[in-house]
Amino acid sequence: MLDIYSGPYAKQKIREHGFNAELFDTILGASGGPKWFVLAGLDRTLVSEFFATSNQSIDVIGTSAGAFRAACMCQQDSRAAIDRLAHFYSNTIYSDKPSPAEISQSAADILGKMLGETGVKEILTNSRFKAHFIVARSKGLVASENSKLQMLGLIQSAFANMRSRTRLTRYFDRVTFGTQPLNIIDPYHLGNQFVPLTEDNLEPALLASGSIPMVMSGISDIPGAGQGMYRDGGITDYHFDLQFSKHQKNAGLTLYPHFYPRPITGWFDKRLTHRIPHAASYNNVVMLVPSREFVASLPYGKISDRNDFAKMTPEQRIPYWQTILSESDRLAEHFFDAIKTGRIVDEIKDFEFAVK
C-alpha cells in the first residue's frame, strides 16, 4: 500500500534509533498539482500526529502545490488547513477554455480560503514549523506575458537545459521565500536568493510558486525580492535534486511524501530519463510513496493530475478526486501502523532510481 524508500544515511540512522520523529528536521513537498491528492491523508497527520511527539524545529519546503501544502502545515491547525486546500482545489471548475487570468484568479481564491483570516500571521509566527516557498524568477523572453514570446523563451530554456542544467541560469533564478534562511546545496549551482517572508509578500510568493508558465499569469515585482516576473518554483526544482544540510554527523533526516518512486529534477527534465538525482541529495531522505498496487486500486487505475480538467467533465472528475482524497487516509493508517508495530524498519527499501 505504501512504499518506503531511503538513502543509506537515513537507513542507518533509523536502524540505530528506530523510526522516530526526532530524527527528522525537514519536510519536502514537490510540484505536481492535483497529483498531491493521493498524499492528503499523510499530510493531514504529519504535523498533528507524527511530529506532535517531538520538539525540534522543522523546515517545510515546497514548490507549486508542495508550497501550498507547506503553507498548510505551518498554520496552527494544519489538518484543517489541509482539508480546506483539498476541498476547494478538488471542487474547482473552469470555463471550457480558461485563460491564464481565469486560472490564476481561481488559484488566488483557493489560496485565500486556505489561509483564512489568520493563516498568514500563523505561518510567520510559527515557532516550530518554518515555511519555505521556492519560486523561479524569469529572465528574457520567459518573463513576457505575451504567449508567443513566452513560448519561444520556454523552448529556448528547454534546449539549454537539455544541453546542461546549469544553463538554466540564463533564463531563471531560484528565489526562496522563508521564515528563516535555508541552506541549499545544489550540484548544478543554480544559486539561491533568500527573501524573508512578510505579511506583504507571503501570498504573492505562494501564488508565484504555483504559477505554471503558459497556464497561469506570472506574479510581478514581489515585495522584498526585487523587480521581475516570478513563476512556478517547479521550473528549477520540480521534485528536487538538492541538499538542505551538509549531512554531517547527527544531521537531521528529510521526510518526503511523494507520488512517484522516481523524482524528476526540474520541470524541463520530465522526458530526460538520463538526468537522475544525485546520490548525495537523497542520502538522508525518507520517501513515502503510494505503491503501484494502491494506485491500481484507484478509479481509472491512476492518481489525479492536471490533465483530468481537460479529459473529464466536472461530474466525472470531482467524485473521482474525492475518492482519491478519501482513499489517501489508508496510506496514513498504514504509515502509523508500521511505526507502531516496528515493521517500518524492515519495510524500508533502497531508492528505485539510479543515482550518480
Number of C-alpha atoms within 10 A of each C-alpha: 15 20 20 23 22 25 21 19 18 24 22 13 18 19 11 9 10 15 20 14 18 16 20 23 20 20 24 23 26 27 28 21 17 20 21 24 27 29 23 25 22 22 25 24 20 19 22 15 13 17 18 11 12 15 10 15 15 21 25 27 27 32 33 30 26 28 30 28 28 29 32 29 27 27 27 19 15 21 21 15 24 23 18 19 23 21 17 17 21 20 13 15 16 13 8 8 8 13 15 19 13 16 20 22 15 17 19 17 14 21 21 15 16 25 22 12 10 10 20 21 15 17 26 22 15 15 13 14 26 26 29 29 30 31 33 26 29 25 18 13 19 28 23 17 17 11 15 13 15 18 17 13 19 19 14 16 21 19 14 18 21 17 10 12 22 15 17 24 19 14 21 25 21 23 22 27 27 24 23 15 15 20 13 15 18 16 15 14 12 17 15 18 14 20 23 17 24 18 12 12 19 23 19 19 32 28 29 31 33 32 27 21 21 17 15 22 23 29 21 19 15 19 17 14 20 11 11 15 22 32 29 30 35 31 29 27 24 25 26 23 22 20 20 19 18 13 15 7 7 8 16 21 28 26 23 21 23 23 21 16 18 15 20 25 23 21 18 23 19 12 10 13 8 8 18 17 21 18 16 20 21 24 19 26 26 27 24 24 22 21 17 15 11 19 18 12 14 17 14 10 12 15 21 24 14 11 9 16 18 12 10 12 11 17 8 12 20 19 14 19 26 16 15 24 22 13 19 21 19 16 23 21 15 16 19 16 13 17 16 11 9 13 12 19 16 10 12 18 16 12 21 11 13 12 13 9
